[in-house]
Amino acid sequence: MQVVIHPGVHKTDDDRLLKSLRKNSELFQASGVAVPTPSTYRRLIRDTLQAMENGPPAEDAAQLIFDAMLDDEQPERVLLSNENFFCVPKLAISSGILYPKAEQKIALFTELFDEADIELCLAIRDPASFLPAVFADAPTESFMDFMDGTDALDIRWSNLIWRIREAAPDIGITVWCNEDTPLIWGEVLREVAGVEPIVALDGSYDLLSEIMSQEGLKRFRSYMDAHPNMTEVQIRRVIAAFLDKFAMEDAIEEELDLPGWTEDYVDRISTQYEEDMFEIGRIPGVQMITP
């Protein structure tokens, strides 16, 4: 069995991936792909991994989890998602390290499901917007306290991916940038589900409804209906063209109001983030989904 874990990260998803995937439950079921209800596994897996910090799991622990979330299904691929898999928002950064327990959680997860093929699917986000957004969800009044003395310019997603790769060298890792999701959402859904690139999935344009005007969305859907045989590259060009004309500025612009965060400082963080993407692409066994 293939087990796919999607741990967010925070402020990139808000369960949109699950919602879009579950729109295709019947199609997936026929293809041997299961998208269990989160309530059947999130707490159960969390409690099991916490117990494993003090000792190995019971021999039937994995089977008990499968029974709880799959009922009588016997799929070939199971899709799991939980943005708090690594930790809650307030613990997202410590001593300059993003998600300091991530590699431990992944190592325990692979130990728990040791008879399955594990895949990690992960969205990341520009630290210039990610850090303020996660701070807003943390019960901490001071941004400096939240950052634990770390300069945002020292934050590297590649460090997180390298740590996970070293802790679990055999798992597949797929990464995409949150900023690109409106353009690549259909491909993200297909990659996570493990279906062929030509398979049309409901929900492939879900994210557009959040950033495109109703008029633009209506015209976009009409255009897509009239051109059903476009390639993935062509579809992305069409989406980009419609966003250029019909994007809602209030939905895509973010105001950053943090002490010392000048426009130049934010630009430096974003430039460094772009450079970090190249480093991630060089990590062995990592697949990057890009526009």
HULINKA-V998137 format. One record per backbone hydrogen bond with DSSP energy under -0.5 kcal/mol. CO is the residue of the C=O (numbers start at 1). NH is the residue of the N-H. Records with the same first field share a line. If there is no record, write none. Layout:
CO = NH + NH
//
This chain:
1 = 117
2 = 4 + 78
3 = 5 + 119
4 = 6 + 80
5 = 7 + 121
6 = 82
7 = 9
8 = 123
9 = 12
13 = 16
15 = 19
16 = 20
17 = 21
18 = 22
19 = 23
20 = 23
21 = 24
22 = 25
24 = 28
25 = 29
26 = 30
27 = 31
28 = 31 + 33
29 = 32
32 = 76 + 77
34 = 79
37 = 40
38 = 41 + 42
41 = 45
42 = 46
43 = 47
44 = 48
45 = 49
46 = 50
47 = 51
48 = 52
49 = 53
50 = 53
51 = 54
52 = 55
58 = 61
60 = 64
61 = 65
62 = 66
63 = 67
64 = 68
65 = 69
66 = 70
67 = 71
70 = 73
76 = 2
77 = 34
78 = 4 + 80
80 = 6
82 = 85
88 = 91
89 = 92
92 = 99
94 = 97
97 = 94 + 100
99 = 102
101 = 105
102 = 106
103 = 107
104 = 108
105 = 109
106 = 110
107 = 111
108 = 112
109 = 113
111 = 114
113 = 116
116 = 118
117 = 3
118 = 172
119 = 5
120 = 174
122 = 176
124 = 178
126 = 129 + 130
127 = 131
129 = 133
130 = 134
131 = 135
132 = 136
133 = 137
134 = 137 + 138
135 = 138
138 = 140
141 = 143
142 = 146
143 = 147
144 = 148 + 149
145 = 148
147 = 150
151 = 154
152 = 155
156 = 160
157 = 161
158 = 162
159 = 163
160 = 164
161 = 165
162 = 166
163 = 167
164 = 168
168 = 171
172 = 120
173 = 287
174 = 122
175 = 289
176 = 124
177 = 180 + 181
178 = 181
180 = 183 + 184
181 = 185
184 = 188
185 = 189
186 = 190
187 = 191
188 = 192
189 = 193
190 = 194 + 195
196 = 199
201 = 204
203 = 206
205 = 208 + 209
206 = 209
207 = 210 + 211
208 = 211 + 212
211 = 248
213 = 217
214 = 218
215 = 219
216 = 220
217 = 221
218 = 222
219 = 223
220 = 224
221 = 225
222 = 226
223 = 227
224 = 227
227 = 230
231 = 235
232 = 236
233 = 237
234 = 238
235 = 239
236 = 240
237 = 241
238 = 242
239 = 243
240 = 244
241 = 245
242 = 246
243 = 247
246 = 213
247 = 249
248 = 251 + 252
249 = 252 + 253
254 = 256
255 = 257
258 = 261
260 = 262
262 = 266
263 = 267
264 = 268
265 = 269
266 = 270
267 = 271
268 = 272
269 = 273
270 = 274
271 = 275
272 = 276
273 = 277
274 = 278
275 = 278 + 279
276 = 280
277 = 281
278 = 282
279 = 282
280 = 283
283 = 286
285 = 173 + 287
286 = 288
287 = 175
288 = 290
289 = 177
//
